[in-house]
Amino acid sequence: MTQKTGWMGLVLIGLFGNFSAPDHDLKLHRPLPYPRSQLIRGLEWTGSPHKYPGTGSDMHWFTWGIDDAIYIVDDDGANFGGPANYAHLLKITGIPPRHRVETVTDFMEYDFRAHIPRKLLRRYVDGIVAVDSVLYVCLYDYDWNLPAKVYDFEDVYAKAKVFNPWPTVAKQHVEALSFIDSYSKHAGIAGIIRSRDFGKTWDNLPDAQSPPFLGPKFAGMSFISWGAGYRGVPPELGDYVYGISNDSNWESGDHVFLARVHRDSLMERNAWQFFGGLTRNKPVWVRNEENARPIFSDPGHVGHPTISYNPVLKRYILLIASDTVPHRENAPPDERKRWDYASELQLYEGPTLFGPWRIFHNEVPWGGADHTCYLPQLPVKWWGRDGRSGTLMFAGDYVNRNGEYYGLMTQSFSLK
């Protein structure tokens, strides 16, 4: 049979020599809406999962600082014997397995939740980005207003601000609040805080009167990272900072949305633009969030997404993890009981930030039978020089498990 070589084949021949489509051994556990990659046959783990000693938090959002360190904001828990809180900033020097992790701040002097508007919200940190020597961090909110769940507003409003409210929750409210907290419906980005001294102090904290910054489509913001201090952005992308988010809820959204803002204007809401689709294969950028169009869709199976740029392969790697049982607002009790016992991991590659995407890794259950992993991250600094190996960062086991993976986890891999 004669194989036709299109423009993609010519590019691949230039990268790797004579190219032919790989023989896939990728097995899909359910129908997925994207074709298999013609560039990467798969991923294989080359090391065991490793939890950095002393870490005990999760949701590790990263950026590559101008000082060559990886900076991490994380949610919940405590690290290295420090105080328990719903936000921390860690600093990683070196590359796994020869890396060192230390705490920069536990944010004890910045009580984000003390200034929540008079709504039922649950505030955390997510996307972090280093632009030159300045760090920016998003504060994002979960919406605790689920119509089917009834509770005392005044009581819950006060307790939603506390790091660990559960010991004081009235018994009749425990089931409703447990459901709401686990579902974690997106409300939006409350604001973006800034540090000019590598995380020691912060300004621009939103208060109870601050208007919402971004809506539910962009609540789970994760910034795209290139080089240290946001250097090395491909020329065609201009002087913009780019970020992605899923919608609906943290672990089981439907779509991935893309946003951008000029690197000098991150804290100016009117400067933000949103991917509104393609016209003649060129992206259209819109000002209204409601007009944003997804760059990826897999209904019920899109947890917080991240993208890592591979400068050798010149490919964007899209990392998607979700619960194998989608979280739904109207889930009956028997379905709710099966949440968080297993997760799935999908890895895709594409030539641009908006695709087209092709899958090359599908793993279920991610972490095996005894662990539930989530939020895969892949710092650009942690790619091997050949572009075919690297180290993944993730967390796991936040409920229904013994907690061995609840911390800063890493695992090395190679691409086939």
DAMO-V828062 format. One record per backbone hydrogen bond with DSSP energy under -1.0 kcal/mol. CO is the residue of the C=O (numbers start at 1). NH is the residue of the N-H. If there is no record, write none. Layout:
# DAMO-V828062
CO/NH + CO/NH
This chain:
# DAMO-V828062
6/10 + 7/11 + 8/12 + 9/13 + 10/14 + 11/15 + 12/16 + 13/17 + 35/359 + 42/416 + 44/414 + 50/410 + 52/55 + 54/80 + 56/78 + 58/75 + 59/61 + 61/73 + 63/71 + 64/229 + 65/68 + 69/65 + 70/92 + 71/63 + 72/90 + 73/61 + 74/88 + 75/58 + 77/85 + 79/82 + 88/74 + 89/104 + 89/105 + 90/72 + 91/102 + 92/70 + 93/100 + 95/98 + 100/93 + 102/91 + 105/89 + 107/110 + 110/112 + 111/114 + 112/115 + 113/116 + 117/119 + 119/121 + 120/144 + 122/142 + 124/140 + 127/138 + 129/136 + 131/134 + 134/131 + 135/195 + 136/129 + 137/193 + 138/126 + 139/190 + 139/191 + 140/124 + 141/187 + 141/188 + 142/122 + 144/146 + 146/149 + 152/156 + 153/157 + 154/158 + 155/159 + 156/160 + 159/162 + 165/168 + 166/169 + 170/173 + 173/177 + 174/178 + 175/179 + 176/180 + 177/181 + 178/182 + 179/183 + 180/184 + 184/250 + 185/143 + 188/141 + 189/213 + 189/214 + 191/139 + 193/137 + 194/203 + 195/135 + 203/194 + 207/210 + 214/189 + 215/218 + 216/219 + 221/127 + 222/244 + 227/230 + 229/132 + 231/227 + 234/237 + 235/238 + 239/263 + 241/261 + 242/224 + 243/259 + 244/222 + 245/257 + 247/249 + 248/186 + 250/304 + 251/323 + 253/302 + 254/298 + 256/295 + 257/245 + 258/275 + 259/243 + 260/273 + 261/241 + 262/265 + 265/268 + 268/271 + 269/272 + 273/260 + 274/286 + 275/293 + 277/284 + 279/282 + 282/279 + 284/276 + 286/274 + 288/291 + 289/292 + 296/256 + 298/301 + 302/253 + 306/319 + 308/317 + 310/314 + 310/315 + 315/310 + 316/350 + 317/308 + 318/348 + 319/306 + 320/346 + 322/344 + 328/331 + 332/336 + 333/337 + 335/338 + 336/339 + 342/324 + 343/366 + 344/322 + 345/363 + 346/320 + 347/360 + 347/361 + 348/318 + 349/358 + 350/316 + 352/355 + 358/349 + 359/37 + 361/347 + 363/345 + 365/368 + 366/373 + 372/397 + 374/395 + 377/393 + 379/382 + 380/383 + 384/387 + 388/415 + 389/384 + 390/413 + 392/411 + 393/377 + 394/409 + 395/374 + 403/406 + 405/407 + 407/409 + 408/52 + 409/394 + 410/50 + 411/392 + 412/46 + 413/390 + 414/44
